[in-house]
Each structure stands twice: as structure tokens, then as C-alpha cells.
Amino acid sequence: MNFHGKDIKIFAGSSTESVAKGIADSLGLPLGQSKCCKFSDGEISVSLNESVRGSECFIVQSTCNPVNDNLMELLIMIDAMKRASAARITAVMPYFGYARQDRKAKPRDPISAKLVADLITVAGADRVLTMDLHANQIQGFFNIPVDHLIGAPILAEHMKEMVGDNQDDYIVVSPDLGSVTRARNFANKIGCGIAIVDKRRPKANVSEVMNIIGDVKDKKVILVDDMIDTAGTLCNAAAALIERAGAKSVTACATHGVLSGPAIERIQNSVISEVVLLDTVPVEGEKLIDKFTVLPVAPKFAEAIEKIYEDQPLNSIFG
């Protein structure tokens, strides 16, 4: 029996209202009544329009663009619920911003991911529920429980339908050495082989393909990564796989479609035939081009929220 809160309440932040609505619908609950607005000087104000006293509250908010506004809104919502006597507060962050700043790459660098973890904890969150952190060690930056969901099973289920019984025609490719484990697990789920793109990154958001490890000639490639930001890595890897290694086609899969800067133009003009994303970051308006297929994460998060509320283990939903 759960003693943390008398009921579940799902609240939506500004960045992921559709995901929050999907979670609430999956659980058969109404979305919590709240309002976020800005003062004329840019300060964020949050109002809770219903009681949360004694309730188990889940705030759904990705810290995507505008990152700082969305992060501040999340912190203020947590503080508002803490002061309104919520029994337990979980920050549901489908996309965790600042995750790439997880270590000191050079002298005098900040570790911003640790700072964000401290801010969320000090604001009053009791737990964090997120998906595909850029680096797993970020879980250790928190002094509260972190439930880390994996997006690959959702993507793999979609790709299995495309691959069917033709596993020998396809190969899963990791776009860099850091994503090899992710790509190998993905390949195991759909029954394909694996190859690796060896790249170097001379500076932020710039990558150069050096070598391709594995045979992709005449294969249909599935490129797997955790996020697509400016799409430089993705498009360079796709071009090398087709032009230098003789692959037939390239389909890309990623959990987070950050899609900043020239990403849309690069993908539109690239050799990539399809990009499959999850909706942890909203992909809408001018960003939603014909090459994109966007899959929902709400059912997976709803299942996790239900298990958290009932104090059950989450290992059964990791795929």
C-alpha cells in the first residue's frame, strides 16, 4: 500500500503539454490545473489552481529550448507544490537539459549537469523521472532517487516492423564510439549486425568522420543515437556510409530531437531517408518535415508513474 500520497496529480509545464496530457489520459486522470505566466521583466510566475495537499504530484517538463526558462519554470512549480504541502513531488523530465556538461573537458570548465541536479533537489523534488540521459553517471549527481527510462525499446519496436524478416538486409550503426553500447543493445532487439563510425570532434557541434568500422556495403543502415542537436554528426555519418562505404540507404533513430541551429536544413538536404524521433522534445511547426516520424513517450512514462505511486519496481518496463 502507498503511504506517500492519497492520489496522483499530473501537472504540465509549458514545454511538454502534449506529453503531460498523454500521460494523464493513459492513467485516466484529468490534467492538474496550473498557470504559468511572465511578468514584464521576464520573471516567471506559477499559480496552482487546485489543492495538492497530501497528493502525489508529478510535474512533466522537458528542459529544452528555451532551456533556462523551462528549467526555472520547473523549479518554481516544485517550490509552489512543496509550500502547498504536496506529499511527494516527482520531476518528470523527458529531456534533461545541460546533460552534455557532465564533466570537466578542459581546465576551469563547469559541471553544469551537477548544478542543475542540485537546483532540482534544493527546490524540493523528491524524485526525478527522466529518459536517456546523455551520460548515465548524471544519476549520481542527485541525492534523491532517479528513475532512468530507456527510449530504445520504443524505437526498436517501430523499426522491427520495418525490418520484418529481412534482418540480413539491415545493419545498426553507432555514429560514434560513445554510443556503441546503445547501438549494440538496439541491434540485439531487432536481430541485426552492428558497425561503428569513428569520428573526431575538433570543437563543439562540429564533427569529422574518420573511419567506418564494419561492413555496411549494400546494407540498409539504421543510425542510432540518443539525441540530434545540430545534426552535423548524423548527416556527416550518413554521407560517409553511403558515399564511402556503399550503404544502400540510411534511416536515423534518436530519442531526443533537439534540432537546433541548422539541423532541419541539414537533414532535409541529407541522404537520410527517414528520421524516427520520440516526442521528449516537441517537434512541431516548421520543424516537422516530411522525413520525420515522431513516436509518443506518454504510455511509457504513464506506466512508470503508476509503478512509482504503487511503490513497485520499474525493471519490468525497461524493455
Solvent accessible surface area in square Angstrom, and as a share of the most:
residue,aa,sasa,rsa
1,M,199,0.89
2,N,26,0.13
3,F,173,0.72
4,H,76,0.34
5,G,9,0.09
6,K,147,0.62
7,D,51,0.26
8,I,27,0.14
9,K,40,0.17
10,I,0,0.00
11,F,0,0.00
12,A,19,0.14
13,G,2,0.02
14,S,59,0.38
15,S,14,0.09
16,T,2,0.01
17,E,103,0.46
18,S,85,0.55
19,V,3,0.02
20,A,0,0.00
21,K,101,0.43
22,G,22,0.21
23,I,0,0.00
24,A,0,0.00
25,D,84,0.44
26,S,65,0.42
27,L,38,0.19
28,G,65,0.62
29,L,55,0.27
30,P,112,0.70
31,L,45,0.22
32,G,12,0.11
33,Q,105,0.47
34,S,36,0.23
35,K,128,0.54
36,C,46,0.28
37,C,61,0.36
38,K,112,0.48
39,F,115,0.48
40,S,128,0.82
41,D,103,0.53
42,G,41,0.39
43,E,104,0.47
44,I,22,0.11
45,S,28,0.18
46,V,22,0.13
47,S,54,0.35
48,L,40,0.20
49,N,95,0.49
50,E,56,0.25
51,S,80,0.52
52,V,1,0.01
53,R,157,0.57
54,G,26,0.25
55,S,1,0.01
56,E,0,0.00
57,C,0,0.00
58,F,0,0.00
59,I,0,0.00
60,V,0,0.00
61,Q,0,0.00
62,S,0,0.00
63,T,1,0.01
64,C,6,0.03
65,N,121,0.62
66,P,72,0.45
67,V,50,0.29
68,N,98,0.50
69,D,49,0.26
70,N,7,0.04
71,L,15,0.08
72,M,98,0.44
73,E,7,0.03
74,L,0,0.00
75,L,19,0.09
76,I,45,0.23
77,M,3,0.01
78,I,0,0.00
79,D,45,0.24
80,A,25,0.19
81,M,0,0.00
82,K,112,0.47
83,R,190,0.69
84,A,37,0.29
85,S,47,0.30
86,A,17,0.13
87,A,47,0.36
88,R,23,0.08
89,I,3,0.02
90,T,0,0.00
91,A,0,0.00
92,V,0,0.00
93,M,0,0.00
94,P,0,0.00
95,Y,11,0.04
96,F,5,0.02
97,G,2,0.02
98,Y,69,0.26
99,A,5,0.04
100,R,102,0.37
101,Q,78,0.35
102,D,7,0.04
103,R,149,0.54
104,K,116,0.49
105,A,82,0.64
106,K,133,0.57
107,P,94,0.59
108,R,215,0.78
109,D,34,0.18
110,P,87,0.54
111,I,67,0.34
112,S,13,0.09
113,A,0,0.00
114,K,73,0.31
115,L,107,0.53
116,V,6,0.03
117,A,0,0.00
118,D,50,0.26
119,L,69,0.34
120,I,0,0.00
121,T,38,0.22
122,V,121,0.69
123,A,17,0.13
124,G,13,0.12
125,A,5,0.04
126,D,60,0.31
127,R,45,0.16
128,V,1,0.00
129,L,0,0.00
130,T,1,0.00
131,M,1,0.00
132,D,12,0.06
133,L,7,0.03
134,H,75,0.33
135,A,15,0.12
136,N,99,0.51
137,Q,99,0.44
138,I,0,0.00
139,Q,64,0.28
140,G,65,0.62
141,F,38,0.16
142,F,15,0.06
143,N,132,0.68
144,I,32,0.16
145,P,69,0.43
146,V,25,0.14
147,D,24,0.13
148,H,21,0.09
149,L,0,0.00
150,I,61,0.31
151,G,0,0.00
152,A,10,0.08
153,P,19,0.12
154,I,33,0.17
155,L,3,0.02
156,A,2,0.02
157,E,105,0.47
158,H,53,0.24
159,M,0,0.00
160,K,91,0.39
161,E,141,0.63
162,M,75,0.34
163,V,1,0.01
164,G,37,0.36
165,D,139,0.72
166,N,84,0.43
167,Q,62,0.28
168,D,122,0.63
169,D,70,0.36
170,Y,20,0.08
171,I,12,0.06
172,V,0,0.00
173,V,0,0.00
174,S,0,0.00
175,P,1,0.01
176,D,25,0.13
177,L,104,0.52
178,G,77,0.74
179,S,7,0.04
180,V,21,0.12
181,T,86,0.50
182,R,61,0.22
183,A,0,0.00
184,R,116,0.42
185,N,74,0.38
186,F,0,0.00
187,A,4,0.03
188,N,108,0.56
189,K,66,0.28
190,I,7,0.03
191,G,47,0.45
192,C,17,0.10
193,G,40,0.39
194,I,62,0.32
195,A,2,0.02
196,I,31,0.16
197,V,0,0.00
198,D,33,0.17
199,K,36,0.15
200,R,116,0.42
201,R,119,0.43
202,P,67,0.42
203,K,137,0.58
204,A,84,0.65
205,N,74,0.38
206,V,54,0.31
207,S,9,0.06
208,E,68,0.31
209,V,26,0.15
210,M,87,0.39
211,N,84,0.43
212,I,37,0.19
213,I,91,0.46
214,G,47,0.45
215,D,106,0.55
216,V,2,0.01
217,K,129,0.55
218,D,86,0.45
219,K,57,0.24
220,K,75,0.32
221,V,2,0.01
222,I,0,0.00
223,L,0,0.00
224,V,2,0.01
225,D,18,0.09
226,D,5,0.02
227,M,18,0.08
228,I,4,0.02
229,D,23,0.12
230,T,19,0.11
231,A,5,0.04
232,G,10,0.09
233,T,22,0.13
234,L,8,0.04
235,C,17,0.10
236,N,62,0.32
237,A,1,0.00
238,A,0,0.00
239,A,31,0.24
240,A,7,0.06
241,L,0,0.00
242,I,46,0.23
243,E,129,0.58
244,R,148,0.54
245,A,26,0.20
246,G,27,0.26
247,A,7,0.06
248,K,131,0.56
249,S,37,0.24
250,V,0,0.00
251,T,10,0.06
252,A,0,0.00
253,C,1,0.00
254,A,1,0.00
255,T,3,0.02
256,H,2,0.01
257,G,1,0.01
258,V,21,0.12
259,L,4,0.02
260,S,44,0.29
261,G,74,0.71
262,P,56,0.36
263,A,0,0.00
264,I,38,0.19
265,E,116,0.52
266,R,90,0.33
267,I,0,0.00
268,Q,86,0.38
269,N,113,0.58
270,S,24,0.16
271,V,62,0.35
272,I,2,0.01
273,S,67,0.43
274,E,42,0.19
275,V,0,0.00
276,V,0,0.00
277,L,0,0.00
278,L,0,0.00
279,D,28,0.15
280,T,0,0.00
281,V,8,0.05
282,P,43,0.27
283,V,13,0.08
284,E,117,0.53
285,G,65,0.62
286,E,168,0.75
287,K,68,0.29
288,L,92,0.46
289,I,23,0.12
290,D,149,0.77
291,K,37,0.16
292,F,17,0.07
293,T,40,0.23
294,V,51,0.29
295,L,26,0.13
296,P,79,0.50
297,V,0,0.00
298,A,8,0.06
299,P,78,0.49
300,K,32,0.14
301,F,0,0.00
302,A,4,0.03
303,E,76,0.34
304,A,0,0.00
305,I,0,0.00
306,E,81,0.36
307,K,38,0.16
308,I,6,0.03
309,Y,45,0.17
310,E,78,0.35
311,D,78,0.40
312,Q,81,0.36
313,P,99,0.62
314,L,18,0.09
315,N,110,0.56
316,S,82,0.53
317,I,7,0.04
318,F,72,0.30
319,G,77,0.74
